[in-house]
């Protein structure tokens, strides 16, 4: 064993060893309990960043821990490889997306291996592999047959730069999430997955997600957005048509004084034709469609609208109601039409005051009287019905049910359930995605591609550009296809699937990546699934997780699997943040462009900004490769987990990484300095009585084993586990072998050996390379990963108890028993909390508390 810790030599050595011994390759073993650990797979963007590192190291600690506990651990890795960045890069570099993608995969794989991650690389795949998306296309066909895939017109978010459709969640502040170009609204014919068919099941099953963070469950529930209420039909003034609204406040229908339509509602333009308002409405609609939808619904957003020139009638009062297009109404909720009740909805009241519309109070609060002319705040609570015809005097809560009965009886409405969730639009007008397996025939209509012809491959001869429309449409060889029904010439669908489709079932494919007879090998999937622990960012709390839950149910209903929920436990790790640096002359600076607080370009003082998520745009990124070259992977792994809990944001500080490196050097010296003292002696087995420092070290060793095990397994407090190991290392440095009889000396050496081995084993999931080297230096010839995780001696962690006499003014009043290692402050607090002592000191001033170690407390009053 060398005296100096040298990660550059140690880490490649053990990475080769693990790979050569195939230690992380796993097969099904019915005799062992399985544990499926998975981190969300990365997009192959070119290089891993510190966010990746944190995500994967968190998972690796748990995977290694579970292996050492004896579980059969599946820990795979792959690549979420389709998507716009590859296509944009190909356009800019005049290359092919496949080449760009696979080159990035090769480089990122090498980076991950340098981190010492325990992946089973035999299960690796990229979602752009035809063998993978072949089965995605097959599933699309089955969903089409079941009515779960369909085509329809829809208003969509469209990025003019990326030339593709975006989900609502991919629009941030009205801009494309990838290229930050302004997003437009377009009416396009799209393919959809009917996720709404599973809305109720997805919602109810949230109660079963006991291993998920509560905030993620709440986000899922809110996104599904179930509302109980009523649909009410408002006839247009000419009586030829009705506008149906959904409302959860059917009790206020008598107070509806105008109608509000979403800009996306087709009736908005239709009702303005021939009224003289058509131009104003069209201009307003086009402007509002460009506005951010989240902002449109916020309370502080300015309420705007335009009169369509048309009217409807309140179905219960017959009152004439003007119809407006309003910027705060969204098509995604209900029918895109809202009955406006200004007295009992704040947005409606603000709008009514702005445009001089009528306000009618229909729910009077239990105390006080509302004045429709002067009220500035809408009343939202319960009360008694007024201005509601025959229902006056009823409690509003009772009227909620009664009015539905009345509406159904009169044929004016009905009880209804509404979901915020909308069907999943999967069409993308780009090249680098899975082709949709559809053929159009002028005679036979929409036809699915023959299953024996799958996969429908992406053509290699497509010229990529930023021009509108799908690039696949420019390939005659791709578009040309015979109708599978009549044999006449047809044409292929040229849209590709949303990349969220690939990530909605990849975790099941990891169980059987080499299975070619079908989408999934049920026997293998039944063994491995569901995923026991899933790890990823909170930004995926809605779409990816919801779509994965949906897809798993579809696979269940097709008979491919027997379970409904894909992920048993979920951890959403925090971001990695770093302060920014800026120079007045040179703008934002990379960390390496700042030396001793000054800009390296001009020598002027750099301004230190706030802690922000690491990003290329902020130039506050830290390159993992550079850190590995300087400190080694184990140091990065240790620091990135030791500073805060995994679910909190980590603040990257250079002094923190240096501190982690110093600690590993200290551990190295601890073993190096003690090798001769513990040579040729087995660790203490608990078969002989201990005393003095040997007993204390033995007790702390087992206390640390217990705490670290619980921190990792039960609490996910990976940072506190490291802190506990640090405490044990500190104690080992202070430990002195007993003097005197040879037997006591030998016992002390055995206890020291036990403690040092415990440190190495407990650190091994965090810092696998250095601990392998240290384990080998102690004479072991098998990998530390094959060493069972230690249990703890319950008797050893029971502290010795001692009696403490409690006196008040020198007279014995009580007695307590405390741990022998309790501090003076802890014993004083226990004494003052004693009930008998409280009786003798109540109402008196405590002047002094005298402590005689190991004997007594005397309280002077």
C-alpha positions, 0 to 999 in steps of 0.5 A: 500500500502506497503512503499517498492516495492517488485516485488517477491510478486507483480508479481506472484499476477498479473500473477494469476489475468490475467490468472484467468480473462482470460484477454488475451484470444481473440475471433473474434469481428466484431464490433472491429478493429483487431490487430494481433501482432506476434513475431517469435516463439522460438525453445524449446531449454531448456531456454529462453535467453535475445534475446528471452526476448527482442523480446517478450517484444517489442511485448508485449509493442505494444500488451498491447498498442493496447489493451488499444487503443481498438483494438481486439488484437491477441497475440499468442505463440507456439513452432517451435519444430522439428529440429536437436537439439532435435534429437542430445540431444536425442542421447546424453541423450538416451531419445526420442526427444518428451520427451526432446522437451515437457519438454523444452516447459513446462519450457520455458512456465513457464519462459515466464509467469514469464515475464508477457507477454500478450499471449493467451495461449489457442492458443498454439501449437507445430509444432511437434504435429501430429494435426499440421503436419497432415495439413502440409502433406495434403498441401504437397499432394496438392502441389504434385498434382499441380506440386509444389512438385517434386523429383530430383537429386541435389548436396547438402550440407551435414553435416556428424555429423548431417547426414542431408542436409543443405540449403546454408544459414545453411552453415557458413564458410564451417561449419554446422550452428548447430554443426560446423562440416565441410560440404560435397557436396553430390549428393542425390535424394531430394524432392523440392518445386517449389518456382521458379514458384512464383519468379516474383510475389515474386519480384514484390510484394516487392514494396508493403511491405511498412511496412518492413525495406528497407534492408530486402526488398533489401535482398529479392530482391537480393536473388530472383536475377532477371537478364535480358539477353540472353542465348547463345549456344557455340558448343563443338569442335566436334559439337555434343553438345552445352554448353548454358550460361546465360549472362547479357553482351551479347554485349561482346560475340565477346570478349569471349575467354574461357569457365568457368564451376562450379565445380558442373556442370556435364560437368566438369567431363564429358568433361575431360574424355579421355583427360588426364586431368580427374584425375586433374579435379576430384581432383580440383572439389572435393576440390572446392566443399568443399570450402565456396560458398560465399567466392568463389565469393568474389572479393579478393578470389584467382582465380583458375582453371583447364583445362578440356582438351576440347574446344568449339567454339565462335558461332559468331567468330568460335574461339576455346575456352578452357574450364576450371573448375573455383572456382569462378563459381557457379552452382546456377547462370544461367547454371553453365557455364560462357562465359569468357570475360577477357577485360570486367570482372575483375574475367575473366581478373585475371584468364586469366592473371594467365593462359596465356589466350587471351584477346580481347577488344570489348567495347572501352570507350568514352575516351581513348583506351584500350590495351589488352596486358597491361590492369590490370583492366577490362572495365565495362562501356558503349562505342563503339563496336570494334572487333565485325564484322559487329557491329563495331561502334555501341553504346554498349547499342544499341548492347545489343538489336541488338545482341539478334535479331541476335542470335535468327535469326541465331538460336544461342541464345535467350532473357532470364530472369534468377533468382538467386532463386532456388527451395526449397529442403525440404528433411532431412535425420533425424527422428525429422521432419514431415514425407513426405506423399509419398509411393513408389510402384514398379508397380505404382511409386510415390504415395501420402498417402491417405488423410484419413490416415493422419497424417503419424505419426512418429514411437516411436520404432526408435533407433536414432544414428549418422549413415548415412541415415534416422533413419526412414528407420530402422523402418520396421513398418514405412517403410511398406505400401501398395500402395494406387493404386494397394494394393500391398506392397510398402514402405514409404518415409523415409526423413522428411521435412525441419523445415522451412516448419512448420514455413512457415504457423504457423501464419495462424494456430494461427487464428484457432488452434482448427479447425479439419475439414481442414487446415484452417478455412477461416472465422477465417483466413479472420478476423485475417490475415494478421499479422499487426506487425511481430517481429523477428531477421534480420537473418530470413530476407531471408529464413523464410520470403521468404518461408512464402510469398511463402506458403501464395501464395500457400494457396491463389491459393488453395482457402484456403485464399484470401490474398498474403502477410502474414505480413503487418509491420515487425520489425527486432530487434537488438541483445543483446550484452555483454562484454566478460571476460577472465582469462589467467588461466581459459579461458572465464568466465561467469559473475558470475565467475567475482567479482570486476573484478577478476576471482573467481577461482584464484583471478587474474584480468580478461581481459575485451573483446569487446561487442559481441552477447550473446552466450554460447560459449562466456560465456557472457550470462545473465540468465533471471531467475537470473535477475528476482529473483534479480530485478523482471520481470518489471525491466528486461522489462524496461531496455531491452527497455530503452537503445536503439531503438528496431532495434539496438543492445543492450549493456547489462550493470549491471549498466543499470539494476540497474538504471532501478530498482532504477527508478521503486522504485522511481515511487513506492515512488512517488505514496506512498508519494502522496497518501494522497495528492491526496486521494478522488479527481478525476483527473483534467478534464480541466474544470477550468483555471489553472495557475502557476506550476499546469498549467505547470504540466498539460501541461507537462502531456499532452505533454508526453502523445502525445509524448509517444503515437507517439513514440510507435505507429508511430516511434517504439522509445520505448526507447525515450518513457521511457525517456519522462516518466522519465522527467514527474516523475522528474517534479512530484517530484519537483511539489509543491501544490499551497498555498493560496485559497482552490480552487487553492489547490484542482485544484493542487491536481487534476492536480497531480492526473492526472499526477500520473495516466498518469505515471502509464498508460504510463508505464503499457505496459512496466512494467505491474506488478508494474503499476497494483499494483499502479493502485489498490492502487489508488482505481481502482478495474479493471485491468489497461489493461482495462483502455483506453489509454489516449488522449491528450488535444491539447490546453494544449500542446500549449505553452503560447507565449510571445513577445521579443523585438529585439534591436541592440545597444539599438535601436528597430529593430524587434520583435519575438514571442517565447514559454514561456518555451524557454531557453535563448539559444533558444531565442538568436538563434531565435533573430540572425536568424531574417532577420531584425537583420541579415541586421543590423549585416551583416559584423559586429562583435557581441560583446555581446548579452544581454538577459532580460528574458521575455522582450528583446534581445539587440545585441551589435556590 
